[in-house]
Amino acid sequence: MTDFTMKTDADGIATITWDTVGRSMNVLNQQGFIDLDALVDQALADDAVKGIIITSGKDGTFAGGMDLNIISKMKESAGDNPARGLMDGLMASHAVLRKIERAGMDPKTNKGGKPIACAMQGTGLGIGFEIPLSCHRIFVADNPKAKIGLPEIMVGIFPGMGGTTRLVRKMGAMAASPYLLEGKLLNPVKAKAAGLVDEIVPADELLSAAKEWVLSEPKIVKPWDEKGYKMPGGEPYHPAGFMTYVGASAMIHSKTQGVYPAAKALLSAAYEGAQVPFDTAIKIEARWFTNVLMNPSSEAMIRSLFINKEALEKGANRPDVADQTVSKVGVIGAGMMGAGIALVSALAGIQVVLIDAKQDAADRGKSYTADYMDKGIKRKKATEEKKEAVLGLINATTDYAALSGCDLIVEAVFEDVGVKAEVTKQVQAACPDAIFATNTSTLPITELAKAANDAEKFIGIHFFSPVDKMMLVEIIKGQQTGDVAVAKALDFVRQIRKTPIVVNDERFFYANRCIIPYINEGIRMVREGVAPALIENAAKLVGMPLGPLQLTDETSIDLGVKIAKATKAAMGADYPNEEVDEVLFWMFDEGRLGRKSNSGFYAYDDKGKRTGLWDGLAAQYPIADEQPDLIEVQHRLLFAQVLEAVRALEEDVLEDIREGDVGAILGWGFAPWSGGPLSWLDIIGSPYAAERCDELAATYGKRFETPALLREMGDKTQTFYGRFGQGNAA
C-alpha cells in the first residue's frame, strides 16, 4: 500500500492525500517521497488537471515530520561514500519540493504552471511544514490544538529539506530565527499572524477553500523566483542584514558554546544561501545538512532524545502484566517534593490524597497547585475552570483513613530510614493493598522495604526537583520488588507524562551515582589550585548546563555534607573523598550553604542573583601558578561521570543502555550533544577511552581506573550500542 493517493474531480482539481499506513500521524519515508514525486508528475502532465491540493487523510493533523528512525540511519545506508550518498539523496528530495514550487512554470518567463495549495487539517512539523512551504498557498484548519513549525534543532539537526532556505527568504533571517534556531511551534492563529501560513478556515471548509483558491487562477510565482527580489530584513551584505547575522552568530555561540553542530550549520546555510540564487542556496543547505548528518552528534542526539526516549515512554522495559493505570494516589508528605507530585498527578486527572502531619502543612502543599494554576492563567495557558477542576482532585488532610481506595502510595517524607519506616507502617495499616513507592534519592530501597508488609509491593520512585519541570523519573527495584509494582510505577509515570528509567537497587542508584563524582571532581580541583573559573567554564564549554561548583550551590552545600557523612559511615575505610570533604566541610563551617543562604562557591546579591565566584575561595585555596589544559579539566569532569555509568552497567544497576543515556540527559543534563555518557564513549571510541582512563588514573588516582568492561570492549574495538543495543544481557 502507498502512503500517497490521488483523485481528480470533475473541476480538474487533483487532490493528493497523504495517509501513512499503520500510523496515527503522517510521517515521511523514502518511498513516500518517490510516490509523492510520481503523483505530482502525473498531475502536472495531465491537461485535464487545473491545479493540485495536497492534504492529509488523518483527522486533525497534517504530518509529524520525517521518520527519525530513517534519519538516524541515513549515513549508515548511504553506501561506501556516505557524504556523497547523503548529498545525492538530499538533492533528489529537494528536486521533488522544487518541482512542487515551480509547478511546471517556464524557467525563463515564469509563465504557465498549475496552482498547488496545501490543506493542513492540523499539526505540521518538520517536513510536514516544509512540504507546505513549497506549495503556493497554505490553508490550515482552525484547530487550536494544532502545532506548526520546524522543531528539528531540538533533536540535533536543522530544517534541511528547504525549510531553512524558504523561511529565511519568506520572512527574513531575524523574523525566521525563533522558528529555525529555537524550534518554536505556533498554533494556527499565531502561525498566520507570524506569516508562516496564509489562511485559517473552519475544518469542514478546508478543502473547499483550497479548491476555490486553486480555481481562481492565482499568481503562483514565489517572490524569490521573481526578478528584483529583495530579502526581507536585508541580505548579509546590507547594513541591517549584516547586523542580524553578527548578532545571530553571537547568540548561537552563547547558547551552544560551540558544541551543538546543527545550530552553527543552520546559520551557515542561511548566511551563505542568502547571497546566491535560490537553486544554489538549496545546494548549500543540503551540503550543510550532510555535514550535520555526518557528525556523530546528530545520530546520537536523535537516538537518545527521540527514538530511545519515546521507546522508554511507551514501556520498552515494562513487565508483561495487566494494565496498572492509577486511579487514586496517596502522597505522604506535603513539602516541596510531595506538593510537586500532587500537582503533576492532579494535572493528569488522578485523584490525590495529600497527607501531612499538620493540616496547615497539607494546605500549603495544596496551595502549590493553586499557585501553579494561577501562573498558567496569567499566561493564558489555563482557565479558572481548569484550576478548580485540578484543585478539586486534591484532598489535603492529616487523616490516613482518607487513603482508602488508593492503588498507589508515594511517600515523600524526610530522608531518614526511621522516619520513612514509621510512615510506611502507618500507611499500610490504613491502606494495606496499595503498591507502596518511596521517593528517595539516596536511601537503599531493599533496606526501606523491611518496614513494609510485602516487599514485592514496595518500590522506589526518585523524582527530580522541581517535579513539575523535570522530565525524568528514576524507578528503583529493591531485591524483592515484584513485576506488578514495576508496572504500576511505569504506568503512573506514563500518566503524568514523564520519562521513566528502571534501575536496580545500589548506593545512589544511577543518577546520583554519576552526578556526585562530577561535583566531587570539581571541588577536588579547587583544593588542587585549579582556577574555579576554569573549572566552571570548562564544564559549560563541553555542554554541561551547570559547572560543578554552581550545581553544588543549587543543590545546597549542607546536603552535600549530609550525603558525605552518610556515605563515609557506610563505606568506612573504603571512603574515597576526604579531599572533597575538606573543602565542603570548611564551606559549611563558614555558613556558606549555597543559593539557599545567598552564599556558597558563588557570591550573591540581596536578591539572590549570582555576582561571580566568591573571592574567599581563592584566599583559602590559592590558585596555582600553572594551570591545567582545558581538555584535561573537561576529561576529568566527563570521565568522572561516564565511568560510573559503565560501572552501573557492569554491576547490573542499569539493565538497558538506553536508560543510561536518556536518564543522564534528562536527569542532570549530561552534555545533550553527545547523546549521553555511553553514546559519548562510542563517539570517542572504546580503545581511546580505555587508554585515556589509564592516563587519568596514573595522574589522579584509582577513581579513573578503566572498568573491566571498557577494557574488554577497547581490546575488541566494540561500541556500547553495537554490543548492548538489545539490553545489558549482551
Secondary structure by P-SEA (a helix, b strand, c coil): cccbbbbbccccbbbbbbbcccccbbbbcaaaaaaaaaaaaaaaacccccbbbbbbccccccccccaaaaaaacccccccaaaaaaaaaaaaaaaaaaaaaacccccccccbbbbbbbbbccccccaaaaaaaaccbbbbcccccccccccccccccccccaaaaaaaaacccccccccccccccccaaaaaaaccccccccccaaaaaaaaaaacccccccccccccccccccccccaaaaaaaaaaaaaaaaacccccaaaaaaaaaaaaaaaccaaaaaaaaaaaaaaaaacaaaaaaaacccaaaaaaaacccccccccccccbbbbccccaaaaaaaaaaaaabbbbbcccccaaaaaaaaaaaaaaaaaaaaaccccaaaaaaaaaaccccccccccccccbbbbbccccaaaaaaaaaaaaaaccccbbbbbccccccccccccccccccbbbbbbccccccccbbbbbbcccccaaaaaaaaaaaaaabbbbbbbcccccccccccaaaaaaaaaaaaaacccaaaaaaaaaaacccccaaaaaaaacaaaaaaaaaaaaaaaccccccaaaaaaaaaaaaaccccccccccccccccccccccccaaaaaacccccccccaaaaaaaaaaacaaaaaaaaaacccccaaaaaaaaaaacccccccccaaaaaaaacaaaaaaaaaaaaacccccccccaaaaaaaaacccccccccccccc
